[in-house]
Amino acid sequence: MEQSLKAISDVYDQLRVYPLLEFNKIPNHLLELVWHELGRVKEYNANMNDTCCYYIVSVCKPLMLIWGQTLAFDSRVRANIPHKYNFVEKTRCSLKEWKRIMESFQENLQQDAESMSFFKKESLRKYGNEFVVPYGRFLDKYHF
């Protein structure tokens, strides 16, 4: 994990400026590098695999903690995600599938002014800065 986090540190500096509300604007090469680096942590000999399907928690949990814009997708959250997201409850996921799900969360959140307002207020209360809204963390708690 330590090696993977070091490997993505420069990429993360670019990624962290994007909130979930702009997920679809994130350059794909940034997401690919992060996906493979964090995903390989739980692979045999820490190798990247040919299918690009990794344990979703091994990618998303660290990202949720450092970035705040993705859900962790642990088993309980996966079980509670509404069917409209077309996410089959499974432990492995491809980058393409994760991106589709995150873009669906982005679209739904953009259409929900009440939730966005609550998240901004809660972020200001908890973190003292209304511009750093960890939408993914809040959604993760909600779906837990």
TIMI-2910 file (N, C-alpha, C, CB; in pm, 1 decimal, decimal comma, always signed):
<rs>
+----------+----------+----------+----------+----------+----------+----------+----------+----------+----------+----------+----------+------+
!      n_x !      n_y !      n_z !     ca_x !     ca_y !     ca_z !      c_x !      c_y !      c_z !     cb_x !     cb_y !     cb_z ! resn !
+----------+----------+----------+----------+----------+----------+----------+----------+----------+----------+----------+----------+------+
!    +82,3 !   -118,7 !     +0,0 !     +0,0 !     +0,0 !     +0,0 !    +87,1 !   +125,7 !     +0,0 !    -93,8 !     -0,5 !   +120,5 !  Met !
!   +191,8 !   +122,4 !    +82,7 !   +279,0 !   +239,6 !    +90,4 !   +340,5 !   +271,7 !    -46,0 !   +390,0 !   +216,7 !   +194,1 !  Glu !
!   +388,3 !   +169,4 !   -116,1 !   +446,9 !   +190,2 !   -249,5 !   +344,4 !   +246,7 !   -346,6 !   +503,3 !    +58,6 !   -304,6 !  Gln !
!   +223,4 !   +193,2 !   -342,2 !   +118,9 !   +241,0 !   -433,2 !    +80,3 !   +384,8 !   -404,3 !     -4,0 !   +152,2 !   -423,7 !  Ser !
!    +70,7 !   +420,3 !   -277,6 !    +38,0 !   +558,2 !   -243,1 !   +148,5 !   +654,1 !   -287,3 !    +14,4 !   +571,0 !    -92,4 !  Leu !
!   +272,7 !   +612,3 !   -272,5 !   +383,8 !   +694,8 !   -321,6 !   +378,0 !   +708,4 !   -473,0 !   +519,0 !   +634,7 !   -279,2 !  Lys !
!   +345,1 !   +598,3 !   -540,1 !   +340,0 !   +599,0 !   -686,5 !   +231,1 !   +690,3 !   -741,5 !   +318,4 !   +458,8 !   -737,6 !  Ala !
!   +124,2 !   +709,6 !   -665,5 !    +15,3 !   +794,4 !   -714,4 !    +19,7 !   +936,5 !   -658,3 !   -117,2 !   +731,5 !   -680,2 !  Ile !
!   +120,0 !   +969,6 !   -580,2 !   +119,8 !  +1100,2 !   -513,2 !   +114,7 !  +1217,3 !   -611,9 !   +243,3 !  +1113,2 !   -425,5 !  Ser !
!   +190,0 !  +1212,0 !   -719,4 !   +185,8 !  +1321,2 !   -817,6 !    +50,9 !  +1325,1 !   -889,4 !   +299,8 !  +1305,8 !   -920,2 !  Asp !
!     -0,3 !  +1208,2 !   -922,3 !   -130,1 !  +1199,7 !   -988,4 !   -239,7 !  +1248,2 !   -893,5 !   -158,7 !  +1054,8 !  -1035,2 !  Val !
!   -228,4 !  +1210,2 !   -767,5 !   -328,1 !  +1252,9 !   -669,4 !   -332,1 !  +1405,0 !   -657,7 !   -298,5 !  +1190,4 !   -532,8 !  Tyr !
!   -218,7 !  +1470,9 !   -666,8 !   -216,7 !  +1617,0 !   -661,6 !   -303,1 !  +1677,2 !   -772,6 !    -72,4 !  +1668,9 !   -673,0 !  Asp !
!   -309,8 !  +1609,5 !   -886,3 !   -394,8 !  +1654,9 !   -996,5 !   -540,8 !  +1613,8 !   -973,6 !   -343,8 !  +1597,7 !  -1130,4 !  Gln !
!   -559,7 !  +1494,2 !   -921,3 !   -693,4 !  +1438,5 !   -901,2 !   -771,8 !  +1511,5 !   -792,8 !   -683,3 !  +1292,0 !   -866,0 !  Leu !
!   -705,4 !  +1551,8 !   -688,6 !   -775,9 !  +1604,7 !   -570,8 !   -848,8 !  +1736,1 !   -594,2 !   -679,1 !  +1623,3 !   -459,8 !  Arg !
!   -822,8 !  +1803,3 !   -703,1 !   -894,4 !  +1927,5 !   -732,4 !  -1034,3 !  +1901,8 !   -788,5 !   -814,5 !  +2011,4 !   -830,7 !  Val !
!  -1062,6 !  +1776,7 !   -822,7 !  -1192,3 !  +1742,4 !   -879,5 !  -1288,1 !  +1691,8 !   -772,0 !  -1175,9 !  +1637,3 !   -989,2 !  Tyr !
!  -1398,9 !  +1762,4 !   -751,8 !  -1501,5 !  +1708,2 !   -662,0 !  -1586,2 !  +1606,2 !   -738,4 !  -1591,5 !  +1822,7 !   -604,0 !  Pro !
!  -1664,1 !  +1530,8 !   -667,0 !  -1752,2 !  +1433,2 !   -730,6 !  -1842,1 !  +1499,7 !   -835,0 !  -1837,8 !  +1362,0 !   -625,0 !  Leu !
!  -1879,1 !  +1624,2 !   -812,3 !  -1966,0 !  +1695,5 !   -906,3 !  -1900,3 !  +1717,2 !  -1041,8 !  -2006,3 !  +1828,9 !   -848,1 !  Leu !
!  -1768,4 !  +1697,1 !  -1051,8 !  -1695,8 !  +1710,5 !  -1178,7 !  -1626,4 !  +1579,5 !  -1217,1 !  -1592,1 !  +1824,1 !  -1169,2 !  Glu !
!  -1676,1 !  +1469,6 !  -1166,1 !  -1611,3 !  +1340,8 !  -1188,0 !  -1591,3 !  +1311,8 !  -1337,3 !  -1693,6 !  +1229,4 !  -1123,9 !  Phe !
!  -1689,6 !  +1343,5 !  -1418,8 !  -1680,6 !  +1314,2 !  -1561,9 !  -1574,3 !  +1397,9 !  -1633,7 !  -1815,0 !  +1337,1 !  -1626,8 !  Asn !
!  -1519,4 !  +1498,4 !  -1567,2 !  -1415,5 !  +1582,5 !  -1627,1 !  -1274,0 !  +1534,8 !  -1593,9 !  -1432,6 !  +1725,4 !  -1580,9 !  Lys !
!  -1262,8 !  +1435,1 !  -1507,9 !  -1130,7 !  +1385,9 !  -1468,2 !  -1066,4 !  +1314,5 !  -1586,2 !  -1140,6 !  +1290,8 !  -1345,4 !  Ile !
!   -945,1 !  +1353,5 !  -1624,3 !   -877,2 !  +1283,9 !  -1733,7 !   -863,1 !  +1134,4 !  -1703,4 !   -738,6 !  +1346,2 !  -1758,7 !  Pro !
!   -896,4 !  +1053,5 !  -1801,1 !   -897,9 !   +908,6 !  -1782,1 !   -762,7 !   +853,5 !  -1738,2 !   -940,9 !   +840,7 !  -1909,7 !  Asn !
!   -653,6 !   +910,8 !  -1789,4 !   -521,6 !   +857,5 !  -1754,6 !   -492,2 !   +870,7 !  -1604,2 !   -413,0 !   +929,9 !  -1835,5 !  His !
!   -549,0 !   +974,2 !  -1539,7 !   -530,8 !   +988,4 !  -1394,6 !   -602,6 !   +875,5 !  -1321,5 !   -583,3 !  +1125,9 !  -1345,7 !  Leu !
!   -726,4 !   +851,5 !  -1360,3 !   -804,0 !   +745,6 !  -1296,1 !   -743,1 !   +607,9 !  -1322,2 !   -948,5 !   +748,8 !  -1345,4 !  Leu !
!   -693,9 !   +586,0 !  -1443,0 !   -631,9 !   +456,5 !  -1476,2 !   -511,0 !   +428,2 !  -1388,9 !   -590,8 !   +453,1 !  -1623,3 !  Glu !
!   -425,4 !   +526,0 !  -1374,2 !   -305,8 !   +504,5 !  -1293,1 !   -341,9 !   +473,8 !  -1148,2 !   -214,7 !   +626,9 !  -1299,4 !  Leu !
!   -433,4 !   +550,3 !  -1093,0 !   -476,5 !   +528,3 !   -954,9 !   -543,3 !   +391,5 !   -942,8 !   -573,5 !   +640,6 !   -908,8 !  Val !
!   -628,2 !   +357,0 !  -1038,3 !   -700,3 !   +229,9 !  -1035,8 !   -603,7 !   +111,8 !  -1031,5 !   -792,1 !   +218,3 !  -1157,8 !  Trp !
!   -505,2 !   +114,6 !  -1119,5 !   -409,6 !     +2,9 !  -1125,5 !   -316,7 !     -0,1 !  -1004,3 !   -326,5 !    +11,9 !  -1253,1 !  His !
!   -269,2 !   +114,0 !   -961,8 !   -176,5 !   +117,0 !   -848,3 !   -242,6 !    +69,8 !   -719,2 !   -121,6 !   +257,6 !   -829,3 !  Glu !
!   -360,5 !   +120,2 !   -690,9 !   -427,4 !    +79,3 !   -567,9 !   -488,5 !    -60,1 !   -580,6 !   -535,4 !   +180,2 !   -530,9 !  Leu !
!   -535,5 !    -92,8 !   -698,7 !   -596,4 !   -223,9 !   -719,6 !   -498,5 !   -338,1 !   -704,9 !   -658,9 !   -230,0 !   -854,7 !  Gly !
!   -376,9 !   -317,1 !   -747,6 !   -278,7 !   -425,2 !   -744,3 !   -233,3 !   -461,7 !   -602,9 !   -159,0 !   -386,9 !   -826,5 !  Arg !
!   -265,0 !   -377,6 !   -505,8 !   -225,2 !   -402,8 !   -367,3 !   -274,9 !   -538,9 !   -318,8 !   -278,5 !   -292,2 !   -275,9 !  Val !
!   -393,6 !   -578,5 !   -360,3 !   -452,3 !   -705,1 !   -315,2 !   -434,3 !   -818,3 !   -416,9 !   -600,3 !   -685,7 !   -286,6 !  Lys !
!   -355,6 !   -796,2 !   -519,3 !   -331,4 !   -898,9 !   -620,2 !   -209,6 !   -983,3 !   -582,3 !   -311,2 !   -834,5 !   -759,1 !  Glu !
!   -202,6 !  -1100,6 !   -640,7 !    -90,2 !  -1190,6 !   -617,1 !    +40,2 !  -1120,1 !   -653,7 !   -106,4 !  -1321,9 !   -698,6 !  Tyr !
!   +134,4 !  -1118,1 !   -563,1 !   +263,8 !  -1050,5 !   -579,0 !   +249,9 !   -902,0 !   -612,6 !   +344,3 !  -1118,9 !   -687,4 !  Asn !
!   +136,6 !   -845,4 !   -581,3 !   +108,2 !   -703,3 !   -607,7 !   +122,9 !   -667,8 !   -755,1 !   +200,7 !   -615,2 !   -524,9 !  Ala !
!    +89,5 !   -762,8 !   -841,3 !    +95,4 !   -739,3 !   -985,5 !    -36,7 !   -684,4 !  -1036,8 !   +131,0 !   -868,5 !  -1059,6 !  Asn !
!    -29,0 !   -600,8 !  -1138,7 !   -150,4 !   -557,7 !  -1207,1 !   -203,7 !   -678,4 !  -1283,5 !   -123,1 !   -435,1 !  -1303,4 !  Met !
!   -335,4 !   -685,8 !  -1299,0 !   -388,8 !   -798,7 !  -1373,8 !   -435,2 !   -756,2 !  -1512,3 !   -503,8 !   -862,8 !  -1297,6 !  Asn !
!   -452,4 !   -853,2 !  -1599,5 !   -487,2 !   -825,4 !  -1739,6 !   -631,5 !   -780,1 !  -1757,5 !   -462,9 !   -948,3 !  -1823,6 !  Asp !
!   -718,3 !   -817,4 !  -1665,8 !   -860,1 !   -785,0 !  -1681,3 !   -895,9 !   -645,9 !  -1630,2 !   -943,6 !   -887,3 !  -1609,6 !  Thr !
!   -807,8 !   -585,9 !  -1553,8 !   -830,8 !   -453,5 !  -1492,6 !   -943,5 !   -457,5 !  -1390,2 !   -863,3 !   -349,7 !  -1600,8 !  Cys !
!   -981,6 !   -575,1 !  -1345,8 !  -1081,5 !   -589,7 !  -1239,8 !  -1008,4 !   -614,7 !  -1108,8 !  -1182,1 !   -706,0 !  -1271,1 !  Cys !
!  -1032,3 !   -527,0 !  -1015,0 !   -966,1 !   -537,2 !   -885,9 !  -1070,9 !   -537,2 !   -776,0 !   -865,3 !   -421,7 !   -865,9 !  Tyr !
!  -1027,7 !   -572,6 !   -655,3 !  -1116,0 !   -560,0 !   -540,7 !  -1147,9 !   -412,1 !   -525,0 !  -1051,4 !   -619,7 !   -410,3 !  Tyr !
!  -1273,4 !   -380,2 !   -536,6 !  -1313,2 !   -239,5 !   -538,2 !  -1277,5 !   -167,8 !   -408,4 !  -1462,3 !   -228,0 !   -563,4 !  Ile !
!  -1281,9 !   -239,2 !   -296,9 !  -1247,6 !   -176,3 !   -168,7 !  -1099,8 !   -139,9 !   -164,5 !  -1282,4 !   -269,7 !    -51,4 !  Val !
!  -1014,7 !   -220,0 !   -225,4 !   -871,0 !   -189,8 !   -221,0 !   -838,6 !    -61,8 !   -296,7 !   -790,3 !   -306,1 !   -279,0 !  Ser !
!   -921,0 !    -25,7 !   -392,7 !   -902,8 !   +100,1 !   -464,9 !   -976,7 !   +213,7 !   -393,8 !   -952,4 !    +86,6 !   -610,5 !  Val !
!  -1102,4 !   +189,1 !   -363,1 !  -1190,1 !   +298,4 !   -319,6 !  -1177,3 !   +338,3 !   -173,3 !  -1329,8 !   +260,9 !   -345,4 !  Cys !
!  -1144,9 !   +245,3 !    -86,2 !  -1133,4 !   +281,1 !    +56,1 !  -1021,2 !   +383,3 !    +78,0 !  -1107,3 !   +154,5 !   +141,7 !  Lys !
!   -899,3 !   +358,6 !    +26,6 !   -795,9 !   +461,6 !    +45,0 !   -832,1 !   +592,6 !    -24,4 !   -661,9 !   +411,4 !     -7,8 !  Pro !
!   -895,8 !   +583,8 !   -142,1 !   -935,7 !   +706,3 !   -211,5 !  -1040,8 !   +784,3 !   -133,2 !   -989,0 !   +672,9 !   -350,1 !  Leu !
!  -1133,8 !   +711,9 !    -72,6 !  -1234,5 !   +780,8 !     +7,3 !  -1167,9 !   +854,0 !   +123,5 !  -1340,3 !   +681,1 !    +59,5 !  Met !
!  -1070,2 !   +790,0 !   +184,9 !  -1005,0 !   +849,7 !   +301,5 !   -917,3 !   +969,1 !   +265,4 !   -921,8 !   +745,9 !   +372,4 !  Leu !
!   -847,8 !   +963,8 !   +152,2 !   -758,6 !  +1075,8 !   +118,9 !   -824,4 !  +1180,3 !    +29,1 !   -634,0 !  +1023,4 !    +51,4 !  Ile !
!   -918,4 !  +1139,6 !    -53,8 !   -979,4 !  +1229,6 !   -151,6 !  -1120,0 !  +1269,9 !   -109,6 !   -983,0 !  +1163,9 !   -289,2 !  Trp !
!  -1195,5 !  +1174,8 !    -59,8 !  -1330,0 !  +1203,2 !    -12,3 !  -1438,0 !  +1206,7 !   -118,4 !  -1329,4 !  +1330,5 !    +56,9 !  Gly !
!  -1403,5 !  +1179,2 !   -244,1 !  -1501,2 !  +1193,5 !   -351,8 !  -1558,9 !  +1061,2 !   -402,0 !  -1438,2 !  +1265,5 !   -466,0 !  Gln !
!  -1513,7 !   +950,6 !   -348,4 !  -1569,8 !   +821,4 !   -386,0 !  -1622,0 !   +751,3 !   -261,3 !  -1464,2 !   +733,7 !   -458,3 !  Thr !
!  -1715,8 !   +664,4 !   -280,5 !  -1759,5 !   +577,9 !   -172,5 !  -1653,9 !   +469,5 !   -155,9 !  -1901,3 !   +516,7 !   -201,0 !  Leu !
!  -1648,2 !   +405,5 !    -40,6 !  -1551,0 !   +298,0 !    -18,9 !  -1597,0 !   +167,4 !    -82,2 !  -1527,2 !   +277,4 !   +130,5 !  Ala !
!  -1726,0 !   +151,5 !   -102,2 !  -1784,6 !    +32,1 !   -163,3 !  -1754,3 !    -95,6 !    -85,2 !  -1734,4 !    +17,5 !   -304,9 !  Phe !
!  -1757,5 !    -85,9 !    +48,3 !  -1744,0 !   -208,1 !   +126,9 !  -1872,6 !   -289,7 !   +110,5 !  -1715,7 !   -175,8 !   +278,4 !  Asp !
!  -1875,3 !   -409,1 !   +167,0 !  -1986,6 !   -500,9 !   +140,9 !  -2122,1 !   -442,5 !   +182,0 !  -1963,4 !   -631,8 !   +214,3 !  Ser !
!  -2126,7 !   -373,5 !   +292,5 !  -2254,3 !   -317,7 !   +337,6 !  -2302,8 !   -206,6 !   +244,9 !  -2241,2 !   -264,4 !   +480,3 !  Arg !
!  -2211,8 !   -120,9 !   +201,6 !  -2248,3 !    -13,1 !   +109,6 !  -2292,2 !    -72,2 !    -24,0 !  -2129,6 !    +85,0 !    +89,4 !  Val !
!  -2218,0 !   -169,0 !    -74,6 !  -2255,6 !   -232,8 !   -202,3 !  -2395,1 !   -293,5 !   -193,5 !  -2153,2 !   -341,9 !   -240,9 !  Arg !
!  -2428,0 !   -351,8 !    -80,1 !  -2559,6 !   -413,7 !    -63,1 !  -2671,5 !   -310,0 !    -55,8 !  -2560,9 !   -499,4 !    +62,6 !  Ala !
!  -2638,7 !   -188,7 !    -16,6 !  -2740,5 !    -84,1 !     +0,4 !  -2749,4 !    +14,7 !   -115,4 !  -2713,1 !     -8,6 !   +125,7 !  Asn !
!  -2663,8 !     +2,2 !   -213,8 !  -2671,3 !    +91,6 !   -328,3 !  -2799,0 !    +57,7 !   -406,1 !  -2543,4 !    +78,9 !   -419,4 !  Ile !
!  -2880,3 !   +158,7 !   -435,7 !  -3006,3 !   +131,8 !   -507,8 !  -2983,3 !    +63,1 !   -642,3 !  -3082,4 !   +262,1 !   -530,1 !  Pro !
!  -3080,2 !    -15,2 !   -682,1 !  -3071,9 !    -91,7 !   -806,8 !  -3058,2 !     -3,3 !   -930,8 !  -3194,2 !   -179,1 !   -821,0 !  His !
!  -3101,7 !   +121,1 !   -921,1 !  -3094,0 !   +210,3 !  -1037,2 !  -2949,7 !   +233,0 !  -1084,1 !  -3158,6 !   +344,1 !  -1003,7 !  Lys !
!  -2852,9 !   +205,5 !   -998,0 !  -2712,3 !   +222,9 !  -1036,1 !  -2658,7 !   +102,9 !  -1113,7 !  -2626,9 !   +245,9 !   -912,1 !  Tyr !
!  -2737,5 !     -1,5 !  -1124,6 !  -2698,5 !   -122,3 !  -1197,9 !  -2562,0 !   -173,5 !  -1155,0 !  -2698,1 !    -95,2 !  -1347,1 !  Asn !
!  -2542,7 !   -174,9 !  -1026,1 !  -2416,8 !   -226,0 !   -972,0 !  -2444,6 !   -359,3 !   -906,3 !  -2352,7 !   -125,9 !   -870,7 !  Phe !
!  -2396,0 !   -462,8 !   -968,0 !  -2414,4 !   -595,8 !   -912,9 !  -2323,7 !   -606,6 !   -791,5 !  -2383,3 !   -707,7 !  -1018,7 !  Val !
!  -2380,7 !   -650,5 !   -680,6 !  -2301,1 !   -661,3 !   -559,0 !  -2195,2 !   -769,1 !   -577,2 !  -2390,7 !   -692,6 !   -436,6 !  Glu !
!  -2074,2 !   -723,4 !   -601,2 !  -1961,4 !   -813,0 !   -616,3 !  -1838,4 !   -744,8 !   -560,0 !  -1940,3 !   -853,0 !   -764,4 !  Lys !
!  -1735,2 !   -822,1 !   -538,2 !  -1617,3 !   -765,9 !   -474,1 !  -1518,4 !   -705,4 !   -573,4 !  -1548,6 !   -871,7 !   -393,2 !  Thr !
!  -1519,5 !   -752,5 !   -696,7 !  -1428,3 !   -700,0 !   -798,5 !  -1504,1 !   -612,5 !   -897,2 !  -1357,2 !   -814,8 !   -872,6 !  Arg !
!  -1432,3 !   -517,4 !   -951,0 !  -1495,9 !   -420,3 !  -1040,1 !  -1391,5 !   -371,1 !  -1140,2 !  -1557,4 !   -300,6 !   -959,3 !  Cys !
!  -1436,8 !   -334,8 !  -1257,2 !  -1347,0 !   -275,4 !  -1357,0 !  -1349,3 !   -123,1 !  -1343,0 !  -1388,2 !   -318,1 !  -1501,9 !  Ser !
!  -1247,6 !    -60,1 !  -1395,3 !  -1242,2 !    +85,8 !  -1395,2 !  -1363,4 !   +142,3 !  -1468,8 !  -1111,1 !   +135,7 !  -1460,3 !  Leu !
!  -1397,5 !    +81,6 !  -1579,5 !  -1510,8 !   +129,1 !  -1659,9 !  -1640,6 !   +124,8 !  -1579,1 !  -1525,4 !    +44,4 !  -1788,0 !  Lys !
!  -1662,4 !    +15,9 !  -1507,4 !  -1783,8 !     +3,3 !  -1427,9 !  -1784,3 !   +103,8 !  -1312,6 !  -1797,4 !   -139,5 !  -1374,0 !  Glu !
!  -1670,6 !   +120,5 !  -1244,8 !  -1661,2 !   +216,9 !  -1136,2 !  -1689,2 !   +357,9 !  -1186,6 !  -1523,3 !   +210,5 !  -1070,8 !  Trp !
!  -1631,6 !   +393,1 !  -1300,6 !  -1654,3 !   +526,1 !  -1356,9 !  -1802,3 !   +548,0 !  -1387,9 !  -1570,3 !   +545,3 !  -1484,1 !  Lys !
!  -1866,5 !   +446,8 !  -1444,2 !  -2009,3 !   +457,7 !  -1476,2 !  -2090,8 !   +482,1 !  -1349,1 !  -2058,9 !   +329,7 !  -1547,9 !  Arg !
!  -2060,5 !   +408,2 !  -1245,2 !  -2132,7 !   +423,2 !  -1118,9 !  -2107,9 !   +561,4 !  -1059,0 !  -2090,6 !   +313,4 !  -1019,1 !  Ile !
!  -1982,8 !   +604,3 !  -1059,1 !  -1950,1 !   +735,3 !  -1001,4 !  -2015,5 !   +848,5 !  -1081,4 !  -1797,0 !   +755,2 !   -996,9 !  Met !
!  -2021,1 !   +835,4 !  -1212,9 !  -2087,1 !   +937,1 !  -1294,1 !  -2237,8 !   +937,7 !  -1267,7 !  -2059,1 !   +913,1 !  -1443,6 !  Glu !
!  -2294,5 !   +822,8 !  -1236,6 !  -2436,6 !   +817,8 !  -1198,3 !  -2458,5 !   +888,7 !  -1065,0 !  -2485,7 !   +671,1 !  -1189,3 !  Ser !
!  -2368,3 !   +865,5 !   -968,3 !  -2378,0 !   +938,2 !   -841,9 !  -2363,1 !  +1088,7 !   -866,5 !  -2270,3 !   +888,6 !   -742,0 !  Phe !
!  -2272,1 !  +1126,3 !   -954,0 !  -2251,6 !  +1267,1 !   -986,9 !  -2381,2 !  +1328,1 !  -1040,9 !  -2137,2 !  +1282,8 !  -1090,0 !  Gln !
!  -2440,9 !  +1263,5 !  -1138,8 !  -2563,8 !  +1315,3 !  -1199,8 !  -2676,3 !  +1326,8 !  -1098,0 !  -2607,6 !  +1225,6 !  -1315,2 !  Glu !
!  -2693,7 !  +1223,4 !  -1017,9 !  -2801,5 !  +1226,5 !   -918,9 !  -2778,5 !  +1333,0 !   -812,6 !  -2815,6 !  +1090,6 !   -852,8 !  Asn !
!  -2655,4 !  +1349,5 !   -771,7 !  -2624,3 !  +1451,3 !   -671,6 !  -2647,2 !  +1591,2 !   -728,6 !  -2478,8 !  +1436,4 !   -622,9 !  Leu !
!  -2609,0 !  +1613,9 !   -853,8 !  -2629,5 !  +1744,5 !   -915,7 !  -2777,3 !  +1780,3 !   -925,9 !  -2566,4 !  +1747,3 !  -1053,6 !  Gln !
!  -2862,6 !  +1680,3 !   -931,6 !  -3006,9 !  +1703,0 !   -941,4 !  -3073,8 !  +1713,4 !   -804,5 !  -3071,3 !  +1591,2 !  -1021,1 !  Gln !
!  -2996,5 !  +1697,8 !   -698,4 !  -3051,4 !  +1697,9 !   -562,7 !  -2993,6 !  +1815,9 !   -483,8 !  -3020,6 !  +1563,4 !   -490,6 !  Asp !
!  -3050,9 !  +1932,5 !   -507,5 !  -3001,5 !  +2055,3 !   -443,6 !  -3008,3 !  +2047,6 !   -291,8 !  -3081,3 !  +2175,4 !   -492,0 !  Ala !
!  -3108,5 !  +1980,2 !   -239,2 !  -3123,8 !  +1969,6 !    -94,4 !  -3007,3 !  +1892,2 !    -32,4 !  -3256,9 !  +1901,5 !    -59,8 !  Glu !
!  -2970,8 !  +1779,6 !    -92,5 !  -2857,0 !  +1701,0 !    -41,1 !  -2726,8 !  +1778,0 !    -55,1 !  -2846,2 !  +1566,5 !   -115,0 !  Ser !
!  -2708,1 !  +1842,7 !   -169,9 !  -2585,2 !  +1919,7 !   -189,6 !  -2572,9 !  +2030,0 !    -85,2 !  -2581,6 !  +1979,9 !   -330,6 !  Met !
!  -2681,6 !  +2097,2 !    -55,5 !  -2680,1 !  +2202,7 !    +45,8 !  -2646,0 !  +2145,7 !   +182,9 !  -2815,7 !  +2274,5 !    +50,7 !  Ser !
!  -2707,1 !  +2032,3 !   +217,3 !  -2678,5 !  +1969,1 !   +345,4 !  -2531,4 !  +1929,1 !   +354,2 !  -2768,4 !  +1846,6 !   +365,9 !  Phe !
!  -2479,0 !  +1866,5 !   +248,8 !  -2338,9 !  +1823,0 !   +248,6 !  -2244,3 !  +1941,6 !   +262,9 !  -2307,0 !  +1746,0 !   +120,1 !  Phe !
!  -2274,2 !  +2051,6 !   +196,8 !  -2189,6 !  +2171,0 !   +208,4 !  -2190,8 !  +2226,5 !   +351,0 !  -2236,4 !  +2279,1 !   +109,7 !  Lys !
!  -2310,4 !  +2232,3 !   +410,2 !  -2320,9 !  +2282,2 !   +547,8 !  -2250,3 !  +2188,6 !   +645,6 !  -2468,6 !  +2298,5 !   +587,8 !  Lys !
!  -2269,1 !  +2059,0 !   +627,1 !  -2205,5 !  +1961,4 !   +715,3 !  -2053,5 !  +1964,9 !   +699,6 !  -2258,7 !  +1820,0 !   +686,2 !  Glu !
!  -2007,2 !  +1982,8 !   +577,9 !  -1863,8 !  +1993,0 !   +553,1 !  -1806,0 !  +2116,9 !   +620,9 !  -1835,5 !  +1996,9 !   +402,4 !  Ser !
!  -1876,5 !  +2226,6 !   +610,6 !  -1831,9 !  +2350,1 !   +675,8 !  -1827,1 !  +2330,8 !   +827,4 !  -1925,7 !  +2468,4 !   +639,4 !  Leu !
!  -1928,6 !  +2265,4 !   +883,3 !  -1932,9 !  +2241,8 !  +1027,5 !  -1820,3 !  +2149,0 !  +1072,5 !  -2067,9 !  +2182,9 !  +1067,2 !  Arg !
!  -1799,8 !  +2039,8 !   +997,5 !  -1701,6 !  +1939,0 !  +1038,6 !  -1558,2 !  +1976,4 !  +1004,0 !  -1734,8 !  +1807,3 !   +975,2 !  Lys !
!  -1539,7 !  +2036,0 !   +886,1 !  -1403,7 !  +2057,3 !   +835,8 !  -1364,1 !  +2203,1 !   +828,0 !  -1389,6 !  +1996,0 !   +700,9 !  Tyr !
!  -1459,3 !  +2293,6 !   +846,0 !  -1427,2 !  +2435,0 !   +848,6 !  -1400,0 !  +2498,1 !   +714,8 !  -1312,5 !  +2455,9 !   +933,0 !  Gly !
!  -1433,0 !  +2429,5 !   +608,2 !  -1406,7 !  +2486,1 !   +476,6 !  -1514,6 !  +2439,3 !   +381,1 !  -1266,1 !  +2446,1 !   +425,0 !  Asn !
!  -1598,3 !  +2531,3 !   +336,1 !  -1709,5 !  +2493,1 !   +249,9 !  -1666,0 !  +2445,3 !   +110,8 !  -1803,2 !  +2609,3 !   +235,5 !  Glu !
!  -1541,6 !  +2465,3 !    +72,6 !  -1497,1 !  +2425,7 !    -60,0 !  -1446,6 !  +2282,0 !    -66,7 !  -1389,6 !  +2518,3 !   -106,1 !  Phe !
!  -1421,9 !  +2223,3 !    +47,3 !  -1377,0 !  +2083,8 !    +50,9 !  -1494,7 !  +1999,8 !    +99,9 !  -1249,8 !  +2065,3 !   +144,0 !  Val !
!  -1577,6 !  +1962,1 !     +7,8 !  -1696,0 !  +1883,9 !    +41,7 !  -1669,4 !  +1738,9 !     +2,8 !  -1824,0 !  +1939,4 !    -30,0 !  Val !
!  -1654,9 !  +1650,8 !    +99,8 !  -1626,7 !  +1509,3 !    +70,2 !  -1755,6 !  +1433,9 !    +35,7 !  -1556,6 !  +1441,7 !   +190,8 !  Pro !
!  -1807,6 !  +1460,6 !    -82,7 !  -1935,4 !  +1402,2 !   -123,5 !  -1934,6 !  +1249,2 !   -113,0 !  -1968,5 !  +1444,2 !   -266,6 !  Tyr !
!  -1826,6 !  +1187,3 !   -154,3 !  -1818,6 !  +1041,6 !   -149,2 !  -1828,2 !   +987,9 !     -7,9 !  -1690,5 !   +994,8 !   -212,0 !  Gly !
!  -1761,7 !  +1053,2 !    +85,8 !  -1769,4 !  +1010,3 !   +226,0 !  -1911,3 !  +1020,6 !   +279,3 !  -1675,3 !  +1093,8 !   +312,9 !  Arg !
!  -1977,5 !  +1131,8 !   +247,4 !  -2114,2 !  +1148,1 !   +293,2 !  -2206,8 !  +1043,7 !   +230,9 !  -2163,8 !  +1288,2 !   +261,0 !  Phe !
!  -2188,8 !  +1016,4 !   +102,3 !  -2270,7 !   +914,4 !    +36,0 !  -2240,6 !   +775,7 !    +92,2 !  -2246,5 !   +916,2 !   -116,0 !  Leu !
!  -2115,6 !   +750,9 !   +124,4 !  -2077,2 !   +624,5 !   +182,9 !  -2148,7 !   +604,0 !   +317,3 !  -1924,7 !   +618,1 !   +200,7 !  Asp !
!  -2149,6 !   +707,1 !   +399,4 !  -2219,5 !   +698,5 !   +528,7 !  -2368,8 !   +677,7 !   +507,3 !  -2195,3 !   +826,1 !   +612,8 !  Lys !
!  -2423,8 !   +746,1 !   +411,0 !  -2567,3 !   +734,8 !   +383,7 !  -2605,0 !   +592,4 !   +341,8 !  -2608,5 !   +834,3 !   +274,4 !  Tyr !
!  -2525,2 !   +532,4 !   +255,2 !  -2555,7 !   +398,8 !   +203,8 !  -2509,0 !   +288,3 !   +296,4 !  -2493,1 !   +380,2 !    +68,5 !  His !
!  -2436,3 !   +322,3 !   +401,6 !  -2392,1 !   +221,9 !   +497,4 !  -2510,9 !   +174,8 !   +578,6 !  -2281,6 !   +277,6 !   +589,6 !  Phe !
+----------+----------+----------+----------+----------+----------+----------+----------+----------+----------+----------+----------+------+
</rs>
